């Protein structure tokens, strides 16, 4: 129904290509290529003058522009490629794979046929040829007579290594500095469109390497970032597509981190700080303090920072400051010796910097010795001085209390003969205890040897060193004294208990010949009592009790008995007034008795048994009777 190769008149085509499409294989090249053992794919491009083709059935090769008319019924796009191995052909529209259906047909010769084209079919069709050695791609524009059409891409291209990158307009480009970036703006349009370039809506001059729909941005730097726009305009209208250029700078180390200085100034003197570096830094810290670790890096965009400890995510107690560029270890004792690292990453690359923290330990030290216990002889020893050190500095000994103490071995010192000296024995007992006596001791000149023995030497050897000590002295020169007591005085006092009346006497200190002296001179002797308890005849009393009377009842709850209680004199056994005995507890003169249940309700009153009986309804009953006091 749709003939494919009928030549008719009434069709005009126009073409705008990129420099990437400048190579056009000749017929000889294509023929020779069939016999080459290895060849990358190459697509035939035909650039010819305007063809006079049917407005209803259009046949064209790649490298041309197809302008659809109102009566166009079919468009056939030829794609011829050579290569060894034979290339595989695929088609894409505006960068997306063509989905074949009953209107979009792939012919046996790999041509693409569009039946009954509509406005939605307008776009750039790319033929892609590929084999194991590489690929080639050529586009053809299918457009309507009217405003221009721009081949645009919505891809994001990230370049972190190459020195040159080429993209279609509409792409987002992220590239490293000093690369050459080419932005292609392929335009189709009838009438032919004029292309204008803009950066951030400001028109670019021809000095910006503009050529045939291409914009070259050479040696890219941060100042080249921005929005680049391609505007295609003809008499029928205009269209604009834009690409965002972002310049990437991989993370790089800095020698200084201002935020770390600010944080450290407010952290206090017990906080230490260190900067990481690619080669690694080291810092020795005291246990228990806080440490600040800085990751001084720069890059574009700003790198994200991840902290690691010995290659693993942090698990110890910490805080992140200054947007993660500073790691604060709250208690460095929680971190045994290990390596902290910060991984800085952005789209341009990554950088690892590291530092090692060595936690100092409190240690016992015995490197110093105490003074020798003797200057000569055989007993001189020195004990090691036990100290607690931190980084070589002495600290309070309590910091080392959890560390096992080292064994302290005494060291012999000053083991040599001593100089001659006077040796004395202890004083003998005094010949008298008072009034002056004499005591003596032995004085000799000796020399203590290094072996511990004493060797006697002449008195002249000691006299050259010191004066000879005395061997006799007076003792107990105080007068002989004793305590003397007068006779006891009268026994006086109220009778409030046994022997609590008192009597007094006078105590004197006097010499053996009867001379009174001050009491202080007798203070070394036991002093006699000057007061004592005494016994008076008035207090010789006690309570006398008689026997208990017979109980008033043999059972029940009301029996009692009594007795007589008198205060009598012990010697005369005669009653006296009771107040003389009040200092002793008074015995009871009555008590209850025979508190037991009665059988047949029998009570005893005044020695007479009384039975209380009664009857009720033919049976015996009992009840209480005679309950008044007897």
Number of C-alpha atoms within 10 A of each C-alpha: 3 12 10 13 13 12 13 14 11 11 18 17 20 20 20 18 22 17 11 11 14 10 11 14 17 12 10 8 12 17 12 11 19 15 11 11 9 13 19 20 26 25 25 21 22 14 14 12 11 13 16 14 19 21 21 21 23 26 18 20 20 23 24 24 25 31 23 26 17 11 12 17 19 22 25 21 24 20 26 18 24 23 26 17 17 16 24 16 21 18 22 16 19 18 16 11 12 17 11 13 9 7 12 17 17 19 12 7 10 18 19 22 21 20 17 16 20 15 10 7 16 18 22 25 24 23 25 21 25 21 17 15 13 13 17 18 21 21 27 25 28 22 24 21 15 16 20 25 24 25 22 23 18 14 15 14 15 17 20 17 13 11 16 17 17 16 20 22 29 24 20 20 25 21 28 27 22 16 20 18 22 19 25 26 30 24 28 31 30 22 16 19 22 15 21 18 24 15 17 13 11 11 13 17 11 11 6 12 13 18 13 14 21 23 22 17 18 17 14 22 18 15 8 16 18 15 16 23 24 27 19 26 21 17 13 14 12 18 16 19 19 24 24 19 21 23 24 26 23 22 25 18 17 13 10 13 15 10 15 22 12 10 16 16 10 9 13 10 10 11 20 18 18 19 22 24 22 14 9 15 16 15 15 14 20 19 18 14 16 21 24 22 25 29 30 23 25 15 20 18 16 16 23 17 21 16 22 16 18 13 12 10 12 13 9 13 12 16 12 14 16 12 10 16 22 25 22 21 20 17 16 22 17 13 17 11 15 14 18 23 27 29 18 26 20 18 21 22 17 16 18 22 23 24 24 19 20 18 20 14 16 23 21 21 17 16 9 12 13 12 14 16 14 15 16 19 21 20 17 19 18 18 17 17 14 18 17 20 18 18 13 10 9 14 15 11 14 9 15 18 13 8 12 9 13 10 9 11 10 13 12 15 18 18 18 17 18 18 14 24 22 20 16 16 11 10 14 12 13 16 14 15 15 14 12 15 16 17 17 17 15 14 17 17 20 22 21 19 18 17 12 16 13 17 11 15 15 11 16 11 16 20 14 11 12 11 10 18 13 11 14 14 12 13 17 16 13 12 16 17 23 21 18 15 14 11 9 14 12 13 16 15 15 12 21 14 12 15 16 18 19 18 17 18 15 14 16 16 22 20 16 11 8 11 9 15 15 10 15 9 17 19 13 9 12 9 16 13 11 13 13 14 14 16 17 17 10 11 20 17 24 22 19 16 15 11 9 14 12 15 20 21 26 22 19 17 15 21 22 18 16 17 15 14 17 19 21 20 21 16 9 9 12 11 15 14 11 15 10 20 22 16 13 14 9 16 13 11 14 14 12 14 18 17 14 13 12 15 10 12 16 21 26 19 17 11 12 10 11 13 15 14 14 11 9 7 6 7 7 9 12 13 10 11 13 10 8 6 7 11
